[in-house]
Amino acid sequence: MTDDITTETAQTIATGQLRAFIERYERLDVEKKAISDDQKELVAEVKGSGFDVKAFKEIIKLRKKEDHERQEEEAMIQLYMDALGMT
């Protein structure tokens, strides 16, 4: 009988923990959607202010990279462009 109670208690705890994880994930999903909506609004503002959205997004991507990563990428692009006669 004690083993049944222990198993039942463990299952109750596991169920509660699982429910908490699921609810937390769902809250994060809601927050993620709100952030995405905010970013879309910001991009609309950027465009409305006359800035090039593609360039704006590219700058954001570049700022996320370390200097050395960015330099290596730029050097590789330049190498490929040179090889294709694009310079």
PyMOL commands that place a pseudoatom at each C-alpha (Angstrom):
pseudoatom trace, name=CA, resn=MET, resi=1, chain=A, elem=C, hetatm=0, pos=[0.000, 0.000, 0.000]
pseudoatom trace, name=CA, resn=THR, resi=2, chain=A, elem=C, hetatm=0, pos=[2.831, 2.397, 0.823]
pseudoatom trace, name=CA, resn=ASP, resi=3, chain=A, elem=C, hetatm=0, pos=[4.326, 1.814, -2.633]
pseudoatom trace, name=CA, resn=ASP, resi=4, chain=A, elem=C, hetatm=0, pos=[0.960, 2.683, -4.232]
pseudoatom trace, name=CA, resn=ILE, resi=5, chain=A, elem=C, hetatm=0, pos=[0.789, 5.955, -2.293]
pseudoatom trace, name=CA, resn=THR, resi=6, chain=A, elem=C, hetatm=0, pos=[4.387, 6.798, -3.185]
pseudoatom trace, name=CA, resn=THR, resi=7, chain=A, elem=C, hetatm=0, pos=[3.760, 6.075, -6.880]
pseudoatom trace, name=CA, resn=GLU, resi=8, chain=A, elem=C, hetatm=0, pos=[0.544, 8.074, -6.832]
pseudoatom trace, name=CA, resn=THR, resi=9, chain=A, elem=C, hetatm=0, pos=[2.284, 11.006, -5.139]
pseudoatom trace, name=CA, resn=ALA, resi=10, chain=A, elem=C, hetatm=0, pos=[5.129, 10.901, -7.664]
pseudoatom trace, name=CA, resn=GLN, resi=11, chain=A, elem=C, hetatm=0, pos=[2.629, 10.874, -10.542]
pseudoatom trace, name=CA, resn=THR, resi=12, chain=A, elem=C, hetatm=0, pos=[0.746, 13.812, -9.030]
pseudoatom trace, name=CA, resn=ILE, resi=13, chain=A, elem=C, hetatm=0, pos=[3.977, 15.767, -8.668]
pseudoatom trace, name=CA, resn=ALA, resi=14, chain=A, elem=C, hetatm=0, pos=[5.064, 14.882, -12.217]
pseudoatom trace, name=CA, resn=THR, resi=15, chain=A, elem=C, hetatm=0, pos=[1.656, 15.887, -13.581]
pseudoatom trace, name=CA, resn=GLY, resi=16, chain=A, elem=C, hetatm=0, pos=[1.807, 19.199, -11.741]
pseudoatom trace, name=CA, resn=GLN, resi=17, chain=A, elem=C, hetatm=0, pos=[5.316, 19.863, -12.992]
pseudoatom trace, name=CA, resn=LEU, resi=18, chain=A, elem=C, hetatm=0, pos=[4.334, 18.990, -16.561]
pseudoatom trace, name=CA, resn=ARG, resi=19, chain=A, elem=C, hetatm=0, pos=[1.298, 21.289, -16.356]
pseudoatom trace, name=CA, resn=ALA, resi=20, chain=A, elem=C, hetatm=0, pos=[3.516, 24.106, -15.046]
pseudoatom trace, name=CA, resn=PHE, resi=21, chain=A, elem=C, hetatm=0, pos=[5.985, 23.616, -17.926]
pseudoatom trace, name=CA, resn=ILE, resi=22, chain=A, elem=C, hetatm=0, pos=[3.176, 23.668, -20.486]
pseudoatom trace, name=CA, resn=GLU, resi=23, chain=A, elem=C, hetatm=0, pos=[1.584, 26.792, -19.002]
pseudoatom trace, name=CA, resn=ARG, resi=24, chain=A, elem=C, hetatm=0, pos=[4.958, 28.533, -18.857]
pseudoatom trace, name=CA, resn=TYR, resi=25, chain=A, elem=C, hetatm=0, pos=[5.605, 27.660, -22.504]
pseudoatom trace, name=CA, resn=GLU, resi=26, chain=A, elem=C, hetatm=0, pos=[2.186, 28.994, -23.470]
pseudoatom trace, name=CA, resn=ARG, resi=27, chain=A, elem=C, hetatm=0, pos=[2.868, 32.282, -21.655]
pseudoatom trace, name=CA, resn=LEU, resi=28, chain=A, elem=C, hetatm=0, pos=[6.186, 32.594, -23.462]
pseudoatom trace, name=CA, resn=ASP, resi=29, chain=A, elem=C, hetatm=0, pos=[4.413, 31.976, -26.764]
pseudoatom trace, name=CA, resn=VAL, resi=30, chain=A, elem=C, hetatm=0, pos=[2.052, 34.868, -26.041]
pseudoatom trace, name=CA, resn=GLU, resi=31, chain=A, elem=C, hetatm=0, pos=[4.992, 37.113, -25.143]
pseudoatom trace, name=CA, resn=LYS, resi=32, chain=A, elem=C, hetatm=0, pos=[6.849, 36.057, -28.296]
pseudoatom trace, name=CA, resn=LYS, resi=33, chain=A, elem=C, hetatm=0, pos=[3.849, 36.987, -30.453]
pseudoatom trace, name=CA, resn=ALA, resi=34, chain=A, elem=C, hetatm=0, pos=[3.582, 40.371, -28.742]
pseudoatom trace, name=CA, resn=ILE, resi=35, chain=A, elem=C, hetatm=0, pos=[7.277, 41.041, -29.377]
pseudoatom trace, name=CA, resn=SER, resi=36, chain=A, elem=C, hetatm=0, pos=[6.909, 39.977, -33.013]
pseudoatom trace, name=CA, resn=ASP, resi=37, chain=A, elem=C, hetatm=0, pos=[3.962, 42.349, -33.430]
pseudoatom trace, name=CA, resn=ASP, resi=38, chain=A, elem=C, hetatm=0, pos=[6.005, 45.169, -31.865]
pseudoatom trace, name=CA, resn=GLN, resi=39, chain=A, elem=C, hetatm=0, pos=[8.864, 44.481, -34.274]
pseudoatom trace, name=CA, resn=LYS, resi=40, chain=A, elem=C, hetatm=0, pos=[6.489, 44.601, -37.252]
pseudoatom trace, name=CA, resn=GLU, resi=41, chain=A, elem=C, hetatm=0, pos=[5.189, 47.956, -36.055]
pseudoatom trace, name=CA, resn=LEU, resi=42, chain=A, elem=C, hetatm=0, pos=[8.741, 49.245, -35.680]
pseudoatom trace, name=CA, resn=VAL, resi=43, chain=A, elem=C, hetatm=0, pos=[9.655, 48.124, -39.192]
pseudoatom trace, name=CA, resn=ALA, resi=44, chain=A, elem=C, hetatm=0, pos=[6.576, 49.961, -40.488]
pseudoatom trace, name=CA, resn=GLU, resi=45, chain=A, elem=C, hetatm=0, pos=[7.807, 53.081, -38.653]
pseudoatom trace, name=CA, resn=VAL, resi=46, chain=A, elem=C, hetatm=0, pos=[11.272, 52.658, -40.154]
pseudoatom trace, name=CA, resn=LYS, resi=47, chain=A, elem=C, hetatm=0, pos=[9.766, 52.388, -43.638]
pseudoatom trace, name=CA, resn=GLY, resi=48, chain=A, elem=C, hetatm=0, pos=[7.429, 55.310, -42.982]
pseudoatom trace, name=CA, resn=SER, resi=49, chain=A, elem=C, hetatm=0, pos=[10.419, 57.429, -41.981]
pseudoatom trace, name=CA, resn=GLY, resi=50, chain=A, elem=C, hetatm=0, pos=[11.994, 56.806, -45.371]
pseudoatom trace, name=CA, resn=PHE, resi=51, chain=A, elem=C, hetatm=0, pos=[14.632, 54.261, -44.381]
pseudoatom trace, name=CA, resn=ASP, resi=52, chain=A, elem=C, hetatm=0, pos=[15.347, 51.178, -46.482]
pseudoatom trace, name=CA, resn=VAL, resi=53, chain=A, elem=C, hetatm=0, pos=[13.939, 48.222, -44.551]
pseudoatom trace, name=CA, resn=LYS, resi=54, chain=A, elem=C, hetatm=0, pos=[16.219, 45.657, -46.187]
pseudoatom trace, name=CA, resn=ALA, resi=55, chain=A, elem=C, hetatm=0, pos=[19.316, 47.658, -45.221]
pseudoatom trace, name=CA, resn=PHE, resi=56, chain=A, elem=C, hetatm=0, pos=[17.903, 48.219, -41.724]
pseudoatom trace, name=CA, resn=LYS, resi=57, chain=A, elem=C, hetatm=0, pos=[17.444, 44.476, -41.188]
pseudoatom trace, name=CA, resn=GLU, resi=58, chain=A, elem=C, hetatm=0, pos=[20.893, 43.723, -42.607]
pseudoatom trace, name=CA, resn=ILE, resi=59, chain=A, elem=C, hetatm=0, pos=[22.495, 46.133, -40.136]
pseudoatom trace, name=CA, resn=ILE, resi=60, chain=A, elem=C, hetatm=0, pos=[20.681, 44.377, -37.289]
pseudoatom trace, name=CA, resn=LYS, resi=61, chain=A, elem=C, hetatm=0, pos=[22.011, 41.002, -38.502]
pseudoatom trace, name=CA, resn=LEU, resi=62, chain=A, elem=C, hetatm=0, pos=[25.540, 42.381, -38.757]
pseudoatom trace, name=CA, resn=ARG, resi=63, chain=A, elem=C, hetatm=0, pos=[25.444, 43.925, -35.278]
pseudoatom trace, name=CA, resn=LYS, resi=64, chain=A, elem=C, hetatm=0, pos=[24.675, 40.495, -33.801]
pseudoatom trace, name=CA, resn=LYS, resi=65, chain=A, elem=C, hetatm=0, pos=[27.965, 39.135, -35.126]
pseudoatom trace, name=CA, resn=GLU, resi=66, chain=A, elem=C, hetatm=0, pos=[31.413, 39.538, -33.642]
pseudoatom trace, name=CA, resn=ASP, resi=67, chain=A, elem=C, hetatm=0, pos=[33.806, 41.785, -35.589]
pseudoatom trace, name=CA, resn=HIS, resi=68, chain=A, elem=C, hetatm=0, pos=[35.969, 38.859, -36.685]
pseudoatom trace, name=CA, resn=GLU, resi=69, chain=A, elem=C, hetatm=0, pos=[32.919, 36.915, -37.924]
pseudoatom trace, name=CA, resn=ARG, resi=70, chain=A, elem=C, hetatm=0, pos=[31.724, 39.894, -39.922]
pseudoatom trace, name=CA, resn=GLN, resi=71, chain=A, elem=C, hetatm=0, pos=[35.192, 40.485, -41.414]
pseudoatom trace, name=CA, resn=GLU, resi=72, chain=A, elem=C, hetatm=0, pos=[35.570, 36.824, -42.400]
pseudoatom trace, name=CA, resn=GLU, resi=73, chain=A, elem=C, hetatm=0, pos=[32.161, 36.848, -44.052]
pseudoatom trace, name=CA, resn=GLU, resi=74, chain=A, elem=C, hetatm=0, pos=[32.884, 40.074, -45.930]
pseudoatom trace, name=CA, resn=ALA, resi=75, chain=A, elem=C, hetatm=0, pos=[36.260, 38.711, -47.093]
pseudoatom trace, name=CA, resn=MET, resi=76, chain=A, elem=C, hetatm=0, pos=[34.620, 35.510, -48.380]
pseudoatom trace, name=CA, resn=ILE, resi=77, chain=A, elem=C, hetatm=0, pos=[31.939, 37.477, -50.230]
pseudoatom trace, name=CA, resn=GLN, resi=78, chain=A, elem=C, hetatm=0, pos=[34.612, 39.692, -51.777]
pseudoatom trace, name=CA, resn=LEU, resi=79, chain=A, elem=C, hetatm=0, pos=[36.602, 36.611, -52.827]
pseudoatom trace, name=CA, resn=TYR, resi=80, chain=A, elem=C, hetatm=0, pos=[33.546, 35.089, -54.515]
pseudoatom trace, name=CA, resn=MET, resi=81, chain=A, elem=C, hetatm=0, pos=[32.676, 38.374, -56.223]
pseudoatom trace, name=CA, resn=ASP, resi=82, chain=A, elem=C, hetatm=0, pos=[36.232, 38.699, -57.509]
pseudoatom trace, name=CA, resn=ALA, resi=83, chain=A, elem=C, hetatm=0, pos=[36.115, 35.119, -58.808]
pseudoatom trace, name=CA, resn=LEU, resi=84, chain=A, elem=C, hetatm=0, pos=[32.893, 35.897, -60.682]
pseudoatom trace, name=CA, resn=GLY, resi=85, chain=A, elem=C, hetatm=0, pos=[34.226, 39.171, -62.083]
pseudoatom trace, name=CA, resn=MET, resi=86, chain=A, elem=C, hetatm=0, pos=[31.686, 41.227, -60.167]
pseudoatom trace, name=CA, resn=THR, resi=87, chain=A, elem=C, hetatm=0, pos=[34.119, 43.850, -58.876]
for i in range(1, 87): cmd.bond("trace and resi %d" % i, "trace and resi %d" % (i + 1))
show_as sticks, trace
zoom trace
